[in-house]
């Protein structure tokens, strides 16, 4: 049943504390995702061979493409759960979770069954040296078994974020990251298992986090009203809505990961040293980017709940406050890379040639946070109100510009051009999503638009 709503009164206006209460734990949980790659790189970097770092870079980007392509399980679940929470519909909260877990299970098993075809296709597209590809294939063949658990973890994270339980998302990601770190260190440095040890550690860590997610989910639902309903989970209307939202996000995410995959593939063609240097810098940039993305998650949760509650003023509060904190965070993150980047490079690899090459391109990693902050924020807002068709369309435009810039700049500037194209990609995404924002507000709160922006009453 739908839980009761207040008969009168409005939700209070948002303050900075509400944004930070979500953003801070999400920042801590988000950083665990790229930290898996950083930990893998750092541990293998202690062995001194550039091809081992390159193998992890190639293997990781393949799984980024595979698993991030299913990022709709996190993003779509978060937006739909936030709107159900804003409408105070606990039955739909359970149904959103059930639909997403069903999709995650089916897709996870399908990835394992299709892994031979996926692997052959991926290694044909991402060309590295013989040594890099050999070890990357070993990594792929093992890590693919984590697919069901990895996709379930996306669902749990999205659902907990959507209902405003950021601290639980933090616990799950912290558990995943710590398990991965300990297992990798033991298997690689303790048992000399190399790339295979990194892959096994990641698989086991994903299943540990998934089991914890099941337990925490049961605990959370025990505190809420409502009941599981298979007819509601499989409702044709709601399934169509879920599929439409998820398909748009899937296309958007495939474009995003394809841009990153292209970056890695083109770096690999320049040799193992450039590939390894790019991997080190990309991991540094992605850690701070994921930290910054915590404010986008806050915008996602709060804007989605405001949309579910039909509260335009609260929605605008969420956008303004989260974006303000994100802008400050972007400047601080870029400053941090500028000041600590060389130290981070030395921490991640002991190969002097890789270190020297990474220093040449460090400037581009410094630009990542300040040029990406706006498009990250718009992502959060658009996901929160499930305005996913616009996300898809603006991403397609941005990818076209990205490849046009690559074709023009690469012959002139080489690896610098690869980095410049990623920065251009971020800027175009921000500009195109920003251009569609007035329509998003108008369509999400049509009654408010007709009444001079007055706040909508709760039902």
N, C-alpha and C positions, 0 to 999 in steps of 0.2 A: 504494500500500500504506500501511497505517497504520504510522507510525514507532513504534519501540519505546518502552515506558514503563519507568521504573525498577521493578525487581523488588521493592524494599523501600524503606522510608523515606517520610517525608511532606514535602510542600512546607513550606518555612520560614514562620514566622509573618510577617505583614506589618509593616513599620515605616513611619514617616513618609516616609522617603526613597523608598520604592516608590510611595507616593501622589503625591508631588511630582514624581517622574520622569515620570509621565504627565500630571499636572494642569498643570504649568507650560508645557510646549510646546503642550498643547491649548488653554490659555488664550490663548496667543499666536496660535494658528491660528484659534480660534473667533472672536476679535474681528475677523478679516478679513471675516466675513460681513456684520455690520452696518456695518462701515467702508465697504463699497461704497456703502451709502445715505448715510453721513455725508459721504464724499468727494463724491458726486454733489450733495448738498445744499450743501456748503461751496463748491464750484466755481461752481454756479449762483447761490449767495447773493451772490457778488461782483458779479453783474450788477445786483443791487438790486431786481428785480421779484418781488413776493410770489407772483404767479401761476406763475412758473417753479419756485419751490420747491414750491408746491402741486401742480404737474403731476408732478414727480418723486415727491412723497409718494403721489399717487394711483397712478401707474404702478408704483412700488415695491411698494405694498401688494397690487396685483393679482398681481405676480409672486411676492410672498411667499405668497399664497394658492395660486398654481399650483405653484410649486416646493416650498414647504414641505409641500404636500399629498403630495408624493412623498418627504417626509423619511424615510419608512419605508425607502427605499433606503439611507440612511445608518444609521438606528437599527437596523432589522432585520438588516442586514448585520453591523453591529458586534456585536450580541448573539450571532448565530449563529457568527460567526468567533471570538469570544472563547471560546465553549463548545467549538468544534472545537480551538482552540489549547490549552485546558485539558485536553482529552482526548488531545492530541498526535496528532491525525488530520490529516496534511498533505494527504491526498487530499480530505477533506471541505472543507478550507480553500480548495482550488482550486475545488471544486464550488460552494461558497457564493458565491465571487467570480463564477464563470461564470453562475450563475442570476441574480444581481443585475444584471450587465452586460447580459444578454439582456433583462431587464425594462426596464432604463433605456433601451436603444436603441429598443425598441418604443414605449415611452411618450413619448420625446422626439420621435420622428417624428409620433406621433399628435397631440401638442400643436400642432405646426406645421400639420398638415392641418386641425385643428379651430379654428385661431386666429380666423377670422372670427366664428364663433359665440361663442367664448370672449370675444372683445373686446366684441362687442355686449352680451352678458349682463353682463359686468363693469362697463361704463360705465353701464349702466342702473341697477345696484345702487349704485354709488358716484357720487353726484351732486356735481359741482363747478360752478364758473362756466364760461361758454363758453370763456374763454381757457385755463383750467386743463384742461378736457376736450380741447380741440383739441391742445394740446402733449402731453398724456398719451397720446393716441391715436398720435401720431407715435412716441413712446417705445415704446409697446407693439408697434407694427407692426415695429419693428426688433429689439427685444430678444428677441422670441419665437424668433428663429432660434438663440438660444443654448441652447434647451431640451435637445437631445441631450447637449451638452457639460456643461451644468449638472447633469443627472441622473447622468452618468457620474462627475462629480466627487464627488457624494454617495456613490456606491458606493466609490470609492477611499478617501475619508476614513473611511467606516465600517469598511472592511476593514483598513486600516492601524491604526486605533485598536483594533479587536478583537484583532489579533495583538500589540498592545503596542508598535507602532512609532510612537509619538506624534511623534517628531521628523520623520518623513516627512510626516505630516499637516500639521505646522507648515510644512514647506518648500513643500508644495503650496498652502496657503492664503496664505502669504507671497507666493509667485509670483503668485497670482491678484490679491491686493490691490495689489501694487506695479504690476503690469501695468495694472490698472484705473485706478489713480491717475495714472500717467504718460500713458496714452492719453486719459483725460478732460481732463487739464490741457492737453495739446497740441491736442486737437480743439475744446475749448470756448474756452479762453483764447487759444490760438494761431491757430486757424482760424475762430473765431466761429461754430461749428456749433450752439451752444445745446443743447437737449434731445436733438436727433438725435445730436450728438457724444457725449453721455453714454451713449446707448444703444449706439452702435457700439463705443465703448471697452469697455463691459461684455461685449458679444458676443465680441469678439476676445480679451479677457482670459480668458473661460471656456474657449475652445478652446485657448489656450496652456496653461492648467492641466491640461486633459484630456489633451493630448499628453504632458505631463510625467508625468502619472499612469500612463499606459501604460508609459512607459520605466521608472519606478520600480517598478511592479508586476513587470515582467519581471526586474528586478534582484533584487527580494526573493525571488521564486519560485526563482530560480537558486541561492539559498542553502539551499533546503529540499528535502526528499524529496517523494515522491508524484508523480503524473502526472495530466494532464488526462484526463477520461473523460466523453464526451458522454452515454452511458447514465446515469452517475451524476448529471450535471448535470440531466438531464431525468427523473430518477427520480420516479415518480408519488407515492410516499410523501413524499419530501423536498420536492417541489413543493407538495404540499398543506400541509405544515408551514410552508413559506416563505410561501405565500399567506395562510394563517391568521394568522401573525404580522404580515405586512405589512398585511393588511386591518384588523386591530385598530389598528395604529399609524396607518394612513391615516385612520380615523374619528376617532381622538384628535387627529391633527394638523389635520384639517379643522375640527374644533370650535375648536381653539386659534386658528387663523388667522381663522376666521369672527369670533371675538371681537375680534381686532385689526382686522379689516376693518370691522366694525361701528363700532368706535371712530373710525376714520378717516372713515367715511361720515357719522357724526353730527357730527364736527367740521367736515366740509366744508359741512354745512347752516348752520353758523354764520358762514360767510364765509371769504374767502381768508386774512385775517389770523389768525384762530383756527386754521384748517387748517395754515397755515405754522408757527405757534407750537407747535402740538401735534406737528408733524413734527420740529421741532428738538429738543424735549424727549424725544420718543419715541426718536429716534436716539441721544441721549445715554444714556438709560436702557438701551437695548438693547445698547450697547457694553459697559457695565459688567456687564450681565446675562450676556452671552456670555462675558465674562472669568470671571465667577463659575461659569459652567456647566462650566468646565474640571474642577472637582472632581466634578461629576456624571459627566463622562466617565471620570474615574479610577474612580469607583464602578462605572460600567458595565463597563469593561474587567476590573477586578479581581474583581468579583462574578460576572461571566460566566465567567471562567476558573476561579474557585473552584467554581461550579456544575458546569462541565464536568468538573472533577477530583473532584467530590463531596466537597469539603472545607469543612465547615460552619464550623469555627473560622476558617479563612482568609476565608470570606465575611463573617463578623461583624467581623473585623478591617477588611476593606475598607469596610464600612458605617460603622463607628465613626470610623476615622481620616479618611476622606474627608469625612464630615459635620462633624467637628470643624474641619477646615481651611475648609470651606465657610461655617460659621457665623462664623468670624473674618473671612473674606473679605467676607461680606455686610455686616458692620458697617463695615469699612474702605471698601467701595465706596460705601455710603450717605454716609459721612463725606466721601468725595472729591467726590461730587456736591454736597453741601451747601456745601463750601468753594470748589469750582471751577466750580459750575454757571453762574454769571453770566458768567464768562470764556468758558466753552464756548459759551454762547448768542451772545455777541458774535463769536466765531470763526466760527460757522456762518452768520451772516447780518449784512448791513450795514443792513437795513431797520429803522429805529428803532421803528416801530409793532409789528413782529413781535417785536423784542427786548423791548419793554415788556410785551407780552402774555405772552410766554414766562416772564418773571419772576414773573408772577402765579401761575402754575401749577407753578413749579419744585419746590415742596414735595412734590408727588406723585411726581416723578421720584426724589426722595431716598428715598421709601418703597419703590421697586421692588426693590432688592437685598435688604433685610432681610425683606420680606414674601414674596419669591419663592424664597428660598434653599431652604426645606424641600421645596417641590414639585419644584424642579429636581433635588434629590438623590434623591428618590423616583423620579423619571423614570429617572434613570441606573440605579438598582438594579433597577427593574422591567424595563427594556430588557435589562440584562445577563443576567438569568435568563429572559428572554422570557416574562414573566408579563404578556402584553399585553392579555388580556381584562379584567383588573382595571383597567389603565390606561384602556382604552376606557370602561368603565362609570363610573369615578369622574370622568372628563372630562365625560361626558354630564350627570351630576348637577351638576357645577360650572357648566356652561354654563347650565343651567336657573336656578340661583341668580343667575348673572351678569345674565341678562335680566330676572329678577324685580326685582333691585336697580335695574337701569337704569330700568325702567318706573315705579318708585316715586320714585327720587331725582332723575331728570332734570328733571321739572317744577319741582322745588324749588330745585335748585342748578346747573342748566345744565352748563357744561363741567367744573366741579369734580366733578359727578356721574359724568361719563364716566371721569375718572381714578380716582375712588373705586371704581367698579365693577371696574376692572382689579385693584386691590389686593384687593378682596373675592374676586375670581376666584382669585387666587393662594392666598389663605388657605384657601378651601374645598377646593381641590385638595390642599393639604398635609394637611388634616384627614381627608379621605376616603381618600387613599392610605395615610396613617399607620394608619388603622383596619384596613386590609387587610394590613398588613405581617406580623403574627404568622402569618396563614394562608400567606403567601408563604414564610416560613422553614420552616414545618411541611411544606408540600407539596414544596418543593425538596429538603429533606433529611429524608425520612421515616424512614430508618433511624436517623439521629442523634436524631430526636425520641423514638424508642422506646428509646434507650439513654442517656437523661439528657443529651443534648447532646454525647456523646463524638464526637471527630473521626472521620470515616469513613476507613477505609484506602483507599489507592489500589489500583486493580486492576493 
